[in-house]
Amino acid sequence: MKKILCAILLLTLTGCGSSGEDVTQTMENVESKVISDKGVGWGIKKNKNAQPDVPKEIVEMLPKYDAFYMDKSGNKTLYLTFDEGYENGYTAEILDTLKKCEVPAAFFVTGAYFDKEQDLIKRMVEEGHVVGNHTQNHPNLHKLGSDDKIREELKILDDKFFERFGIHMTYMRPPEGEYSERVLAVAKEEGYKTAFWSFAYKDWVRNSEVGADKALEMVTPYLHDGCVLLLHAVSRDNAQMLERLINYGRECGYQFKSLDDIKL
């Protein structure tokens, strides 16, 4: 039915004198621009000392929308990223460690976090870290039902950030890793690169903490060239293991870089 409707539309636009070949080619071009609204959860299969497994169709689709999950340069680089939905008392310690070790990071903040933690946000900006858009209200973006609602979730937070610091956010991370192709397309239209990750573990559940030693053991085997690590700043384990993680990475020959240096 979709092809019939497209053909009728194209015949109306191009006139009955157009050749069938031209109409078919134009119809295929129109169909190729259809963007999927299907919701997808960011799921990867972790591999020790190697890149994760990601479905081929997703790997091929992401660059069209300036989306990424790792650095593709092949260099021994690591990227620290932290999601910030609320403050649990550890972000200042994380910032202290990053400053001591001279390592950049990216912090993806929500609107509620931005409103309540102005001093910490100020530190992030002044100390050279990326502050990314994790949306105003942390909704499942692909379920919002319209492009305008997706834009609004990004714009409200960015407007507040720009008013406070005079710069715009340029990276976004979909809440819960839930997205659709349309979400990625809207984000790109709004000037964002969408940042997924190539490593994460269940570190956001406060009553499931395992201690810094065990947390370090859960992270280090999965480091790989170009790895984007997703950590949650609400985790005491992450705060306490961070300096050792940085030292371990450097001992293995990795450089910690800013998302601004990532190669898509």
Backbone bond lengths (Angstrom), bond angles and torsions (degrees), N, CA, C in turn:
res aa  C-N    CA-C-N  psi(-1)  N-CA   C-N-CA  omega(-1)  CA-C   N-CA-C  phi
1 M - - - 1.460 - - 1.525 111.12 -
2 K 1.370 116.77 -40.25 1.461 119.79 179.83 1.520 111.44 -60.27
3 K 1.350 116.55 -41.55 1.464 119.95 -179.02 1.520 111.28 -67.53
4 I 1.347 116.47 -37.88 1.466 119.53 178.41 1.514 110.60 -63.35
5 L 1.355 116.73 -44.83 1.455 120.34 179.91 1.519 110.88 -63.92
6 C 1.336 117.11 -40.93 1.466 120.62 178.53 1.522 110.44 -62.30
7 A 1.357 115.96 -41.60 1.463 119.39 -179.03 1.510 111.18 -64.52
8 I 1.351 116.59 -42.46 1.468 120.48 177.64 1.512 110.64 -60.88
9 L 1.346 116.32 -44.81 1.460 120.26 179.45 1.515 110.99 -61.40
10 L 1.318 116.65 -44.13 1.455 119.84 -176.52 1.524 111.95 -70.01
11 L 1.341 117.17 -35.49 1.452 119.58 175.27 1.520 110.91 -64.21
12 T 1.325 115.08 -36.19 1.465 119.64 177.79 1.512 111.04 -66.00
13 L 1.354 115.72 -39.72 1.463 119.88 -176.52 1.523 112.12 -77.38
14 T 1.354 116.33 -37.06 1.462 118.50 -171.75 1.516 113.06 -98.39
15 G 1.336 116.93 -15.05 1.468 119.48 -179.84 1.502 111.41 90.46
16 C 1.338 116.68 154.17 1.468 121.50 -175.62 1.522 112.03 -69.22
17 G 1.326 118.43 -14.21 1.457 120.63 -177.71 1.504 113.45 -78.39
18 S 1.361 118.56 -10.20 1.456 120.67 -179.19 1.505 109.98 -68.78
19 S 1.320 116.18 147.32 1.463 119.88 179.39 1.519 109.56 -72.48
20 G 1.331 115.48 152.93 1.458 120.03 178.16 1.511 111.64 -59.91
21 E 1.340 117.26 -35.52 1.465 121.47 179.78 1.513 110.73 -63.41
22 D 1.351 116.32 -43.70 1.460 120.01 -179.90 1.521 110.89 -63.47
23 V 1.343 116.78 -42.50 1.460 120.65 -179.31 1.516 110.66 -63.43
24 T 1.334 116.55 -45.10 1.459 120.30 -179.72 1.516 110.77 -61.06
25 Q 1.340 117.65 -43.86 1.458 121.41 -179.58 1.516 110.81 -63.70
26 T 1.345 116.87 -43.35 1.457 120.07 -179.79 1.520 110.70 -66.07
27 M 1.347 116.59 -39.58 1.448 120.59 178.38 1.527 110.90 -60.72
28 E 1.333 117.39 -41.67 1.461 120.84 178.38 1.519 110.98 -63.59
29 N 1.329 116.76 -37.49 1.459 119.96 177.81 1.520 111.20 -63.21
30 V 1.362 116.21 -41.88 1.464 119.95 178.70 1.520 110.62 -63.08
31 E 1.353 115.05 -45.89 1.453 118.52 -178.08 1.524 111.34 -64.55
32 S 1.333 117.41 -32.31 1.457 120.06 -178.90 1.518 111.66 -67.22
33 K 1.335 116.70 -18.24 1.461 120.23 -179.14 1.520 112.79 -92.15
34 V 1.338 117.52 -1.62 1.458 120.87 177.67 1.527 108.40 -67.10
35 I 1.323 116.07 128.20 1.461 121.56 -176.41 1.528 108.79 -106.14
36 S 1.309 116.11 132.83 1.457 121.12 -174.76 1.523 112.30 -75.78
37 D 1.338 115.97 139.14 1.461 122.51 173.16 1.527 111.86 -98.09
38 K 1.315 116.70 3.25 1.462 120.53 -175.70 1.527 110.78 -65.35
39 G 1.325 116.40 127.14 1.456 120.71 178.97 1.520 111.98 -72.98
40 V 1.321 115.45 139.56 1.464 122.16 -179.16 1.523 108.44 -134.67
41 G 1.301 116.74 136.03 1.462 120.89 172.91 1.515 109.66 -94.21
42 W 1.333 116.68 135.62 1.461 119.26 -178.85 1.527 108.56 -71.45
43 G 1.324 115.53 103.04 1.453 120.59 179.71 1.511 110.55 -122.79
44 I 1.316 116.74 132.70 1.454 121.24 179.74 1.528 108.83 -133.90
45 K 1.306 115.42 153.14 1.458 120.68 174.86 1.517 108.36 -100.47
46 K 1.330 115.06 113.25 1.459 119.49 -177.91 1.529 110.90 -71.74
47 N 1.326 114.74 144.64 1.463 121.91 176.76 1.515 108.70 -129.89
48 K 1.304 117.49 134.09 1.457 119.98 -178.98 1.529 110.66 -67.05
49 N 1.339 114.71 131.34 1.461 122.48 177.33 1.523 113.31 55.96
50 A 1.326 116.29 29.52 1.468 120.10 -178.86 1.523 109.49 -155.38
51 Q 1.310 114.81 164.96 1.459 119.79 177.02 1.522 110.53 -62.72
52 P 1.329 117.10 152.13 1.470 119.33 177.04 1.518 111.01 -74.44
53 D 1.318 116.17 163.05 1.458 121.56 173.94 1.526 109.16 -87.62
54 V 1.329 115.96 125.82 1.455 123.14 177.93 1.520 106.87 -129.95
55 P 1.345 118.46 134.63 1.471 119.41 -179.42 1.521 112.52 -52.43
56 K 1.338 115.56 139.39 1.462 121.76 -175.10 1.512 112.61 -56.70
57 E 1.354 117.04 -41.11 1.458 119.40 -177.20 1.525 111.92 -65.14
58 I 1.330 117.03 -30.12 1.469 120.17 177.26 1.517 110.31 -75.12
59 V 1.330 116.53 -43.45 1.471 120.39 177.74 1.522 110.39 -56.11
60 E 1.325 116.73 -40.83 1.462 120.82 -178.20 1.517 112.56 -76.11
61 M 1.318 118.10 -27.45 1.459 121.71 -177.70 1.527 113.09 -80.32
62 L 1.319 118.23 -36.22 1.462 121.50 -172.65 1.528 114.59 -55.91
63 P 1.344 119.88 -45.53 1.470 118.87 -177.23 1.519 114.42 -60.81
64 K 1.322 117.88 -25.94 1.469 120.31 178.67 1.519 111.58 -60.59
65 Y 1.339 116.19 -25.93 1.456 120.63 -175.80 1.529 112.24 -117.25
66 D 1.330 116.55 22.99 1.472 121.42 -179.92 1.525 111.28 54.42
67 A 1.324 116.08 36.71 1.459 121.41 177.38 1.529 108.91 -104.86
68 F 1.307 117.18 152.05 1.461 120.87 -176.18 1.524 110.60 -154.06
69 Y 1.315 115.53 162.77 1.462 121.29 174.46 1.525 111.83 -133.42
70 M 1.336 116.76 -9.44 1.457 121.49 176.57 1.522 108.53 -161.28
71 D 1.304 115.71 169.78 1.458 122.31 175.36 1.525 108.19 -84.92
72 K 1.320 116.92 128.83 1.463 121.41 -176.37 1.530 113.40 -96.05
73 S 1.332 117.73 9.28 1.465 119.85 -175.49 1.525 112.83 -72.50
74 G 1.332 116.57 -23.57 1.461 119.89 -175.39 1.520 113.21 88.48
75 N 1.327 116.90 -1.36 1.467 120.39 179.91 1.529 110.66 -79.87
76 K 1.323 115.85 158.86 1.469 120.83 178.91 1.534 109.05 -81.26
77 T 1.319 114.60 78.10 1.458 121.03 -178.70 1.524 110.15 -121.72
78 L 1.326 115.22 148.82 1.461 122.73 175.14 1.521 108.75 -129.19
79 Y 1.332 116.46 147.26 1.457 122.46 -178.17 1.524 108.92 -129.57
80 L 1.322 115.80 118.19 1.462 120.83 178.44 1.524 109.74 -89.81
81 T 1.334 116.77 126.91 1.459 120.91 175.23 1.528 108.54 -132.15
82 F 1.320 115.74 141.41 1.461 122.25 -179.56 1.522 109.50 -126.08
83 D 1.335 116.81 133.45 1.459 121.04 172.99 1.526 109.11 -93.39
84 E 1.332 114.66 136.60 1.468 121.01 -175.11 1.531 109.92 -127.24
85 G 1.331 116.65 96.24 1.453 120.41 175.34 1.514 112.27 -94.81
86 Y 1.330 115.31 -32.06 1.464 121.63 176.18 1.523 107.38 -156.06
87 E 1.313 115.80 163.55 1.460 120.53 -177.45 1.524 110.14 -96.51
88 N 1.331 114.89 130.48 1.464 120.86 -179.56 1.524 111.89 -117.80
89 G 1.345 115.40 12.88 1.456 119.27 174.50 1.513 115.81 94.38
90 Y 1.345 118.32 7.01 1.462 119.93 -174.84 1.523 114.33 -114.91
91 T 1.320 118.45 -9.20 1.467 119.69 -175.58 1.519 111.91 -65.53
92 A 1.324 117.65 -38.92 1.470 119.69 178.73 1.524 110.51 -61.11
93 E 1.326 116.93 -41.15 1.469 120.72 177.85 1.523 110.77 -64.29
94 I 1.320 116.71 -40.50 1.471 120.72 177.11 1.523 110.26 -62.05
95 L 1.333 116.83 -44.70 1.466 120.65 178.32 1.523 111.28 -63.19
96 D 1.324 116.88 -38.94 1.475 120.22 177.72 1.527 110.39 -60.38
97 T 1.334 116.73 -44.03 1.458 120.89 -179.18 1.524 111.00 -65.90
98 L 1.323 116.63 -43.25 1.473 120.03 179.28 1.527 110.47 -61.59
99 K 1.328 116.02 -40.84 1.466 119.77 178.82 1.519 111.10 -65.59
100 K 1.314 116.44 -44.71 1.470 121.19 179.59 1.520 110.86 -60.18
101 C 1.317 116.90 -42.83 1.468 121.79 -175.97 1.522 113.04 -88.53
102 E 1.328 117.16 -3.41 1.471 123.40 -179.25 1.530 111.09 56.00
103 V 1.328 115.14 53.12 1.458 122.22 -178.63 1.528 109.05 -120.88
104 P 1.336 117.81 131.22 1.473 120.51 175.37 1.526 110.76 -83.67
105 A 1.316 115.36 156.63 1.463 120.47 177.39 1.518 108.76 -147.40
106 A 1.314 115.49 173.74 1.466 121.67 174.57 1.521 108.14 -123.32
107 F 1.341 115.85 135.34 1.456 122.04 178.98 1.523 108.20 -118.38
108 F 1.329 116.34 118.09 1.461 121.14 179.65 1.522 108.36 -97.23
109 V 1.338 116.01 111.46 1.452 121.44 -170.43 1.527 110.89 -110.92
110 T 1.317 115.46 151.74 1.463 122.22 173.98 1.526 109.56 -93.95
111 G 1.323 115.70 170.57 1.455 120.09 177.60 1.512 112.32 -61.79
112 A 1.330 117.09 -41.15 1.465 120.74 179.94 1.525 110.53 -63.49
113 Y 1.324 116.46 -40.71 1.465 119.42 178.96 1.524 110.54 -65.33
114 F 1.320 116.32 -43.59 1.461 120.10 179.87 1.526 110.79 -59.67
115 D 1.305 117.03 -43.51 1.464 121.05 -177.37 1.524 112.07 -65.22
116 K 1.335 117.27 -36.29 1.467 120.93 -172.69 1.520 113.94 -93.38
117 E 1.335 118.00 -22.59 1.467 120.59 -170.26 1.528 111.96 -121.07
118 Q 1.322 115.98 52.19 1.460 120.84 -176.79 1.529 112.70 -60.42
119 D 1.311 117.73 -38.28 1.469 119.65 -178.80 1.525 111.40 -65.77
120 L 1.334 116.84 -41.04 1.462 119.95 179.04 1.521 111.25 -68.96
121 I 1.331 116.76 -39.97 1.469 119.90 176.90 1.529 109.60 -61.03
122 K 1.316 116.30 -42.02 1.472 120.98 179.46 1.525 110.05 -60.40
123 R 1.326 117.11 -42.36 1.465 120.22 177.48 1.522 110.98 -61.05
124 M 1.323 116.86 -45.13 1.463 120.75 -179.64 1.516 110.45 -55.80
125 V 1.329 116.30 -47.16 1.465 120.94 -177.73 1.523 110.16 -66.89
126 E 1.319 117.36 -49.77 1.458 121.46 -175.00 1.521 112.23 -66.69
127 E 1.330 117.72 -27.88 1.462 120.86 -178.27 1.528 112.49 -94.43
128 G 1.348 115.85 11.30 1.462 120.65 168.18 1.513 116.53 86.35
129 H 1.331 117.22 17.13 1.450 119.91 179.41 1.532 110.81 -90.12
130 V 1.315 115.95 155.80 1.459 121.61 172.77 1.524 108.64 -77.92
131 V 1.333 116.32 133.18 1.469 120.60 170.97 1.521 106.55 -110.74
132 G 1.334 115.96 114.63 1.451 121.47 -174.88 1.515 112.82 -103.19
133 N 1.322 115.48 163.98 1.463 123.30 -175.47 1.533 109.48 -92.43
134 H 1.332 115.45 114.42 1.466 122.12 176.15 1.527 109.88 -107.23
135 T 1.326 114.84 19.49 1.469 127.13 177.42 1.528 112.23 80.38
136 Q 1.324 114.31 158.08 1.450 121.22 -179.72 1.532 112.44 -65.30
137 N 1.326 116.87 -47.63 1.467 120.80 -171.49 1.527 114.81 -117.08
138 H 1.336 117.47 6.20 1.470 122.62 178.01 1.531 112.48 57.36
139 P 1.343 118.20 47.88 1.465 119.86 178.04 1.521 111.29 -89.04
140 N 1.314 115.58 167.26 1.449 121.11 169.79 1.525 106.56 -77.33
141 L 1.311 117.66 103.15 1.463 121.62 -166.62 1.518 113.49 -61.11
142 H 1.313 118.06 -39.45 1.463 118.51 -174.38 1.529 111.71 -71.62
143 K 1.335 117.46 -12.00 1.456 120.94 178.07 1.529 113.68 -93.26
144 L 1.328 117.32 -0.17 1.460 120.05 -177.00 1.518 112.90 -70.27
145 G 1.324 117.11 -27.36 1.451 119.79 170.68 1.511 117.14 93.87
146 S 1.333 118.45 -6.59 1.463 119.11 177.72 1.516 109.93 -157.29
147 D 1.335 114.82 152.73 1.465 120.42 177.15 1.520 110.90 -61.15
148 D 1.324 117.23 -39.20 1.464 121.10 -176.82 1.524 111.27 -63.04
149 K 1.324 117.45 -37.03 1.463 119.88 179.67 1.526 111.10 -69.91
150 I 1.337 116.30 -36.27 1.467 119.60 175.36 1.530 109.41 -63.44
151 R 1.335 115.83 -46.87 1.468 120.26 179.15 1.527 111.11 -58.94
152 E 1.315 116.21 -41.66 1.465 120.24 -178.14 1.526 111.54 -61.63
153 E 1.332 116.62 -40.96 1.463 120.32 179.32 1.529 111.57 -61.45
154 L 1.312 116.34 -35.70 1.461 120.32 178.46 1.520 111.73 -80.27
155 K 1.318 116.70 -39.81 1.466 121.73 -172.79 1.530 112.74 -70.81
156 I 1.317 117.56 -41.20 1.468 119.65 -177.44 1.526 110.30 -57.97
157 L 1.327 116.00 -46.92 1.468 119.64 -179.45 1.519 111.32 -68.83
158 D 1.317 117.44 -43.48 1.465 119.85 -179.39 1.523 111.56 -63.73
159 D 1.314 117.26 -37.98 1.472 120.00 178.19 1.525 110.80 -60.54
160 K 1.320 117.07 -42.60 1.469 120.80 179.21 1.528 110.75 -66.22
161 F 1.315 115.64 -40.69 1.459 120.32 179.57 1.525 110.53 -65.20
162 F 1.330 116.81 -43.43 1.469 120.57 179.77 1.527 110.97 -65.17
163 E 1.319 116.67 -41.44 1.468 120.05 179.56 1.522 111.20 -61.71
164 R 1.336 116.57 -35.37 1.470 120.67 -177.05 1.529 112.01 -82.02
165 F 1.351 117.95 -38.68 1.460 120.22 -170.42 1.522 114.56 -120.34
166 G 1.319 118.11 -7.78 1.456 120.62 177.43 1.512 114.93 73.87
167 I 1.325 117.81 16.74 1.458 122.32 176.89 1.536 108.39 -135.05
168 H 1.333 115.18 155.07 1.459 119.55 179.54 1.528 110.60 -97.98
169 M 1.312 115.64 152.05 1.458 120.98 170.84 1.532 108.65 -73.82
170 T 1.317 116.73 141.59 1.466 119.92 -177.74 1.527 112.88 -124.87
171 Y 1.338 117.43 -3.28 1.454 121.92 175.97 1.522 108.99 -124.29
172 M 1.307 115.82 142.68 1.458 119.85 174.42 1.523 109.86 -131.81
173 R 1.320 115.47 150.79 1.466 121.22 175.21 1.519 107.97 -128.81
174 P 1.340 118.31 122.04 1.462 120.68 -178.53 1.527 111.21 -65.00
175 P 1.309 118.25 131.88 1.469 120.55 176.57 1.522 111.80 -54.37
176 E 1.329 115.30 136.88 1.464 123.35 178.72 1.524 112.67 62.78
177 G 1.324 117.67 10.84 1.454 120.26 -178.01 1.517 113.66 65.87
178 E 1.333 117.20 18.58 1.467 122.37 179.80 1.533 109.19 -93.99
179 Y 1.314 116.13 131.59 1.458 119.67 -176.24 1.520 110.08 -154.91
180 S 1.289 116.39 174.46 1.464 124.00 168.44 1.517 106.62 -140.19
181 E 1.317 116.20 168.45 1.462 118.68 176.74 1.529 110.07 -59.57
182 R 1.321 116.61 -36.60 1.468 119.91 179.29 1.534 111.00 -63.87
183 V 1.321 117.46 -40.12 1.470 120.31 177.25 1.525 110.28 -58.36
184 L 1.329 116.50 -44.78 1.462 120.54 179.77 1.527 110.88 -64.63
185 A 1.333 116.19 -38.95 1.470 120.04 -179.56 1.527 110.99 -66.09
186 V 1.326 117.06 -43.60 1.468 120.45 179.05 1.519 110.17 -64.30
187 A 1.322 116.94 -42.55 1.465 120.19 178.57 1.523 111.06 -59.01
188 K 1.328 116.71 -43.87 1.463 119.40 178.80 1.524 110.77 -63.50
189 E 1.340 117.09 -42.19 1.465 120.31 178.16 1.524 111.42 -58.60
190 E 1.324 116.53 -31.80 1.459 121.18 179.73 1.525 112.83 -86.72
191 G 1.328 117.19 5.23 1.454 121.37 174.70 1.517 115.60 91.28
192 Y 1.338 117.17 17.69 1.463 120.53 -176.62 1.521 112.54 -103.14
193 K 1.333 114.66 151.49 1.449 123.00 161.84 1.529 106.37 -101.90
194 T 1.321 116.21 132.71 1.458 120.03 -178.64 1.519 109.47 -92.66
195 A 1.334 115.70 124.17 1.460 122.24 -174.63 1.528 110.90 -105.20
196 F 1.324 115.88 109.11 1.458 120.43 169.41 1.532 107.44 -92.81
197 W 1.315 117.98 -146.57 1.461 119.86 -177.23 1.523 109.14 -157.72
198 S 1.335 115.08 160.11 1.465 120.03 177.35 1.520 111.72 -112.34
199 F 1.326 116.30 -1.58 1.470 120.14 171.18 1.522 109.12 -150.68
200 A 1.328 115.53 137.45 1.465 122.34 171.00 1.522 107.36 -157.59
201 Y 1.313 115.48 156.22 1.464 119.29 172.10 1.524 107.93 -141.46
202 K 1.310 116.46 170.20 1.470 121.45 -171.40 1.527 109.98 -76.88
203 D 1.317 115.29 80.00 1.469 120.52 -174.31 1.528 113.09 -110.56
204 W 1.325 117.21 2.17 1.469 119.96 -175.77 1.530 112.46 -93.73
205 V 1.336 117.87 -7.56 1.466 121.70 179.97 1.521 108.16 -91.25
206 R 1.322 116.30 109.46 1.458 120.27 -170.50 1.525 113.50 -64.99
207 N 1.325 117.33 -32.09 1.469 118.55 -178.95 1.523 112.82 -86.25
208 S 1.327 115.92 9.30 1.467 120.02 177.54 1.523 111.66 -113.34
209 E 1.314 117.42 18.71 1.465 119.81 -179.86 1.518 110.78 -66.10
210 V 1.308 115.12 142.69 1.465 121.36 -173.66 1.529 112.13 -115.76
211 G 1.321 117.52 -2.13 1.456 121.61 -176.31 1.517 111.09 96.43
212 A 1.325 115.50 153.06 1.460 121.00 -174.33 1.526 112.45 -62.81
213 D 1.336 117.13 -38.47 1.464 119.98 -178.40 1.527 110.70 -62.52
214 K 1.333 116.01 -48.35 1.461 120.32 -179.43 1.526 111.20 -66.47
215 A 1.337 116.21 -38.92 1.469 119.71 178.99 1.525 110.32 -60.66
216 L 1.321 116.52 -41.91 1.463 120.16 179.04 1.530 110.21 -62.17
217 E 1.322 116.87 -39.68 1.457 121.27 178.43 1.525 111.84 -65.95
218 M 1.338 117.13 -25.97 1.470 120.81 -179.82 1.524 112.18 -81.61
219 V 1.335 116.56 -18.66 1.463 120.58 -176.51 1.527 112.18 -98.52
220 T 1.313 117.35 -50.55 1.469 121.48 -167.69 1.535 114.45 -59.21
221 P 1.337 120.92 -34.31 1.475 117.81 -179.13 1.528 113.81 -66.50
222 Y 1.328 117.49 -14.49 1.461 120.06 -173.81 1.532 113.21 -106.62
223 L 1.321 117.05 7.99 1.463 119.43 175.18 1.525 109.31 -66.83
224 H 1.303 115.74 143.83 1.454 120.92 179.35 1.517 108.74 -154.03
225 D 1.316 118.00 165.48 1.458 121.96 -179.54 1.525 109.79 -58.81
226 G 1.342 115.95 126.64 1.453 120.86 178.55 1.510 114.93 80.34
227 C 1.313 117.99 14.47 1.462 122.34 -174.37 1.535 112.01 -65.68
228 V 1.326 115.98 130.45 1.465 122.50 170.34 1.523 106.64 -104.32
229 L 1.328 115.94 112.70 1.448 121.00 -178.36 1.519 110.24 -92.84
230 L 1.317 116.37 130.32 1.451 121.83 171.29 1.521 108.15 -101.33
231 L 1.326 115.60 117.73 1.459 122.51 175.13 1.524 107.98 -124.53
232 H 1.326 116.43 156.29 1.462 120.64 177.23 1.528 108.66 -109.79
233 A 1.312 114.85 129.75 1.466 120.01 -176.00 1.517 112.55 -73.98
234 V 1.331 118.70 -6.18 1.467 120.55 176.80 1.527 111.23 -77.99
235 S 1.331 117.52 -7.82 1.458 121.73 -175.21 1.526 111.74 -89.85
236 R 1.320 115.73 120.98 1.463 120.44 174.61 1.523 110.35 -62.54
237 D 1.352 115.98 -37.82 1.465 119.93 179.51 1.521 110.93 -57.02
238 N 1.328 116.67 -44.67 1.465 120.08 -178.68 1.516 111.61 -63.57
239 A 1.323 115.98 -42.50 1.467 119.48 179.52 1.525 111.15 -62.31
240 Q 1.322 115.83 -40.68 1.463 119.80 -174.85 1.521 113.18 -78.73
241 M 1.326 117.61 -26.47 1.467 119.44 -178.58 1.522 112.83 -93.13
242 L 1.342 117.95 -10.18 1.463 121.05 -166.64 1.523 113.10 -57.84
243 E 1.312 117.86 -46.74 1.471 119.13 -178.26 1.523 110.92 -62.39
244 R 1.321 117.19 -39.84 1.464 119.92 178.44 1.525 111.43 -67.42
245 L 1.342 116.65 -35.45 1.461 120.05 176.34 1.527 110.62 -63.53
246 I 1.316 116.53 -43.84 1.464 120.62 178.66 1.529 110.41 -62.40
247 N 1.325 116.65 -45.95 1.463 120.00 -179.71 1.531 110.78 -63.40
248 Y 1.324 116.96 -40.92 1.465 120.42 178.66 1.527 110.86 -62.54
249 G 1.319 116.53 -45.33 1.455 120.27 178.90 1.512 112.11 -58.86
250 R 1.314 116.01 -44.55 1.459 120.11 179.83 1.522 111.53 -66.13
251 E 1.329 117.48 -39.02 1.462 120.39 177.14 1.526 111.80 -61.72
252 C 1.350 115.69 -28.68 1.465 120.91 178.60 1.527 112.53 -86.04
253 G 1.328 116.64 2.75 1.456 120.55 176.20 1.514 115.37 92.92
254 Y 1.332 117.48 9.48 1.467 120.50 -179.71 1.521 111.31 -85.86
255 Q 1.332 115.01 150.64 1.458 122.41 169.58 1.525 108.55 -110.19
256 F 1.327 116.23 136.18 1.453 120.78 175.81 1.531 108.48 -90.18
257 K 1.326 115.79 123.79 1.461 120.74 -173.73 1.523 110.98 -122.89
258 S 1.339 114.88 165.06 1.457 121.88 174.60 1.522 110.12 -83.28
259 L 1.336 117.10 151.48 1.462 119.52 174.97 1.525 111.64 -56.39
260 D 1.313 117.03 -26.04 1.461 119.82 178.63 1.521 112.32 -63.82
261 D 1.336 117.49 -15.50 1.456 121.55 179.91 1.527 113.16 -99.24
262 I 1.317 117.25 -0.77 1.464 119.43 -171.13 1.538 110.24 -71.06
263 K 1.313 115.46 145.44 1.459 122.86 178.45 1.527 108.88 -103.88
264 L 1.314 115.52 116.87 1.457 120.24 -177.78 1.525 111.34 -80.23
